[in-house]
């Protein structure tokens, strides 16, 4: 099907009373976009043309030029479920490595990464690989993303000071 309409606006969802015309399923990486062609689950192709690069979250809505709404659904992808008695400690180590993390009451989710998994195992975490939607926490550097934070090799001399307080 040809591209015949454009989405130029994001409505942060979920929004009650707003029924989407269709849905588009996107992975965590695919939900970070500015200009891109997308196709819905019912084969409607459209162009996303946003004013700036945006991190879309699960249940956000893209408004097409003609007013129709396309709901964004987080795709299932390979993740690691982290549980254990020191969940706060595990979260600190994950955050210290600037790894996107979905934080829930009794578990953490990260994308599969053998280096981080080995570290967490050494710290006593229980790990389970799964396929689930991944919707990590945002950070101080962007809605839904921990972007733009470079430590420059962790050389914290006077000319390259980085505040690690993050909040």
C-alpha positions in Angstrom: 0.0 0.0 0.0 1.4 3.5 -0.8 2.2 6.1 1.7 -0.7 8.6 1.8 -0.6 10.2 5.2 1.8 11.5 7.7 1.9 11.6 11.5 3.3 14.8 12.8 2.1 14.7 16.4 2.5 12.3 19.4 -0.2 12.1 22.0 1.1 10.6 25.2 -1.0 7.6 26.2 -2.8 5.8 27.2 -5.7 8.2 26.6 -9.2 7.1 27.7 -11.9 7.7 25.2 -9.5 7.9 22.3 -10.0 4.8 20.1 -7.1 4.2 17.8 -7.8 3.5 14.1 -5.0 1.0 14.0 -1.9 -0.1 15.9 1.8 -0.3 15.1 4.1 -2.6 17.1 7.6 -1.4 17.6 10.7 -2.6 19.6 12.5 -0.3 22.1 15.0 0.8 19.5 12.3 1.3 16.8 10.3 3.6 19.2 13.1 6.2 19.1 12.4 8.1 15.9 11.9 11.4 14.2 11.3 10.6 10.5 10.4 7.1 9.4 8.0 5.0 7.3 5.9 2.7 9.4 3.3 0.0 8.6 0.4 -0.8 11.0 -0.7 -4.4 11.8 -3.5 -3.9 9.2 -1.0 -2.9 6.5 -1.6 0.9 6.5 1.7 2.6 5.5 2.3 6.1 6.8 5.2 8.5 7.4 6.2 9.7 10.8 7.6 13.2 10.5 8.1 14.7 14.0 9.7 18.1 14.8 12.4 16.4 16.9 13.6 12.9 17.7 11.2 11.4 20.2 11.1 8.3 22.4 7.6 6.7 22.0 6.3 4.7 24.9 3.9 1.8 24.9 0.3 3.1 24.3 1.3 6.5 22.9 -0.7 7.6 19.9 0.5 9.0 16.6 -2.0 11.4 15.1 -2.2 11.3 11.3 -2.8 14.4 9.2 -6.4 13.2 8.7 -7.1 12.9 12.4 -6.9 9.1 12.7 -4.9 7.8 15.6 -2.3 5.0 15.5 -1.5 3.4 18.8 2.1 2.4 19.5 2.5 -1.0 21.2 5.8 -2.2 22.7 6.9 -5.3 20.8 8.0 -8.4 22.5 11.8 -8.8 22.5 14.6 -10.7 24.2 15.0 -9.6 27.8 16.4 -10.8 31.1 14.3 -10.8 34.2 16.3 -10.1 37.3 15.0 -11.0 40.8 16.6 -11.6 44.1 16.8 -10.1 47.6 19.1 -7.2 46.7 17.0 -5.7 43.8 17.9 -2.1 44.7 21.6 -3.0 44.6 21.2 -4.7 41.3 19.4 -1.7 39.9 22.2 0.6 41.1 24.8 -1.5 39.2 22.7 -1.6 36.1 22.2 2.2 36.2 25.9 2.8 36.9 26.5 1.1 33.5 23.8 3.3 31.8 21.9 0.2 30.8 18.2 0.8 30.0 16.2 -1.0 32.7 12.5 -1.6 33.3 11.8 -1.3 37.0 8.9 -3.1 38.5 7.9 -3.9 42.1 9.6 -7.3 42.4 11.8 -7.5 39.3 14.0 -5.7 36.8 14.1 -6.2 33.1 17.1 -5.4 30.8 17.9 -6.4 27.3 20.0 -9.6 27.0 23.7 -8.7 27.5 26.1 -11.4 28.5 28.5 -9.0 30.3 25.8 -7.4 32.5 24.2 -10.9 33.1 27.6 -12.2 34.3 28.0 -9.2 36.7 24.5 -9.7 38.1 25.1 -13.4 38.6 28.2 -12.6 40.6 26.2 -10.2 42.7 23.7 -13.0 43.5 20.9 -12.1 41.2 18.5 -14.7 39.8 18.2 -14.4 36.0 15.6 -15.7 33.6 15.7 -15.0 29.9 12.3 -14.2 28.4 10.5 -12.6 25.4 8.4 -9.7 26.6 7.7 -6.0 25.8 10.5 -3.8 27.0 9.6 -0.4 28.4 12.5 0.9 30.4 12.5 3.9 32.7 13.5 7.2 31.2 16.3 9.2 32.5 17.4 12.7 33.3 18.5 13.0 29.6 15.3 12.3 27.8 11.7 10.9 28.0 12.2 7.1 27.9 15.9 7.2 27.1 19.2 7.6 29.0 20.9 9.3 26.1 23.7 11.8 25.8 25.6 10.8 28.9 29.3 10.3 28.1 31.9 9.7 30.8 34.8 10.1 28.5 36.6 7.0 29.8 35.7 7.9 33.4 38.6 10.4 33.6 37.1 12.8 36.2 39.9 15.3 36.2 39.1 19.0 36.8 38.4 19.6 33.1 36.1 16.6 32.7 34.0 16.5 35.8 30.8 14.5 35.6 28.2 14.7 38.3 27.0 11.1 39.1 24.2 12.2 41.4 21.6 11.8 38.5 18.9 13.4 40.5 
